[in-house]
Amino acid sequence: MGRMSDPHLLQRAMAEREAYLATLEGLVVRESPTRDKPLCDALADHLIALLGNDGWQVERLPRDEVGDLVLARLAGGAGPSTLLLCHYDTVWPTGTLAAMPYQRDDERVSGPGTLDMKAGITTAVHAVRLARTHGGGLRGPVTLFVTSDEETGSHHSRARIEELAREHDRVLVLEPGRDDGAVKVGRKGVGQVRLRVHGRSAHAGNNPDQGASALRELAHLLLYVEDLADGEAGTTVNLTVASGGTTGNVIAEEAEAEVDLRVLRTSDAERVLTAVHAYRARDPRVTVEVEGGLNRPPLERTEANEALWNEAQARARAIGLEVTGATVGGGSDGSFTSALGVATLDGLGSVGSGAHARHENIRVVPTLERLALVAALLIDA
């Protein structure tokens, strides 16, 4: 029987429960809001020590505006090289832990950043431990990259993510699975577009005709933009924020809005953005500026991604698990790696619910099953 079908791997993952939860607690009790660099750097210190104790070759990549990045490598066999992709920053502001503390019972663990995605980091660490101690060794070299700005767009880490992805055969993204436990085999691309409208002010009572209303033009523009959505193609275009004008008796000279764009295919984003830039104001005295675009490309179901997903399903079955796949609306750093053509599979970190919500939690047993799956993908076979 090959190691791919090792029936004991799932049991061994379950036996990791207390060690796993101890690692997770050490991460959750160290707050790491994206915009609090000192706290993020303190968590990076903790991670570097943790990985060093496990024998990783660890490198710290300093960043001026966000927390430092953590890059760790382990040698392996002659099999495919794997990039484990994680982030340690959270959406929760400094001080959240006081009102939303780390808590655990037999079934769940909760606390800020537990699901998104400190459990994912924990899964990466313990999956590698499991593969090295019980799986016969790593089938190929493994790199763990933990970033600090995923929640705000990965502007300070994207270039390094893409560079590392090109050096590896495949990428396993340790974001949480869907709430029902499904692995994320597809993600929508995410874009933000800012619309700025410049008109001409005038007294709203005495001479309104001398004004060119930016607000009126924005109203036309927003209807035009939202009509670019395509439900059958999975393309959503939604106004999320709008403002304009200065006071109640003045024709609005300025107005602006933000639009959220989500697409399943890069070509759909190109269609929408081309149409937005082609908009012509109804009032020739008004000008329109369009800024922004696709921040994260979609994670599409490419041939390489499908092959990795098929392997994950086979390895799951071999250890007594069944996993399902789903396409979701939110983006992740895996979208960057998939767009480069590197085989990418997402949603492998944990199973729970409430990402970015106060009831954020993981379910312990399904998360340990996910640990077994990641280990199965790493062991020699």
Phi, psi and omega in degrees: 000123179288163182294336179301332182252024179301111184286349184268351185298319179296319177298318181294325176295318179297326179290347178279359190312304185292319178295319179300311183292330176293318176298315180299315180300319179299332178276316185292323183286354173256100183297147182211062175298141185309320188269006177252087185299316180302317178293319179297319179295326177295322177292322176300319176305313181298316180296317181299318178295317181300313182289323177300321178294335178271001176092007175291149168271109192251139177233137177258128180251103184296146173226141185282321190259340180229178180298153179295150181269153182240123181238125183225144184227148173224139175286158178210195180282202184269008181282188183297142176279143187234132171257118173267120188249123183221168168222146181254353179283153180232168178276354189275129181292158178305133180099353181300326185301331181296321182265345185224066189288163171298128179219148178215150168222195184294333187253327189223157171230135182227166181144160184297123179085002182301308181281316187241091352218047181290334172293328178295317176298317180299318178298317179300312182299312185281333175295319178293319176303314182297317180296322183283326186267331184234346186261003180087009178107167180282133182290339178203171179298147183234134174241133175249123179239120182243115184261175188233007185219026181297324185290345179244016173113356177062032182294332183262000182231347187301315183300319180288323176303312183293322178298315179294320181301320180295340181271357186237158179279334184203160180232127173252119184262124187266030169294160177294155172287177173296161185305330179274004178096356182296139172288147184268100182268354177204148176221147173287145169288149185238129177228152173235130180238130176253129179251125177240127183243130181243118180243217181219128181279156176195164176292125185291340181259317187276317183215059182299332182293341178280349179266158175234105191287116175293326180292318179297318178295322179297323179299315177298316184297319182293321176296320178298315183292314182293335176290351178279353177296153179218099184299320181295325180274354182079019181266122176245140179225110188229131170293130180242328181216139176211150177202162177175165179079170182236319181204169192291342183244025180233131173299131188294124179271330182228148173204154178208161180208157174243141183235133177263127182241131177227132184220150175271339181227144179301324180298329178292322177296319179299320179298312183295313184294323176298318180293321179296316180293337181276354182300137176240130183299141176291325177263115184296346178278353182257141174243151182234131174250139178238125178234156176096191182166211182278115179280316176235127177291164177289150170268099187270161182274075181283171178299318180294318179294321180295322179295318178294320178297319178297321178295317179300319178296318180295317180291326176297313180299324183294335178254012174092022180240154170238130179237148177245161180241155181209153171257132186237168186274332184280155180263167174208175178293341175297337177296324179295316184289322178296321181297339177278354182092006180274132181304125186224136174228132190242167175076032185260001191278317185195174176231128180184211180201166173085027176304132180068014180236160185290345176264018180311130183200162168245152171265125193295307185297311177299330178290322176292329173296321177294324175302315179299320180296314180297318176301319180298327178287341184260339187283158175295145183222000000 
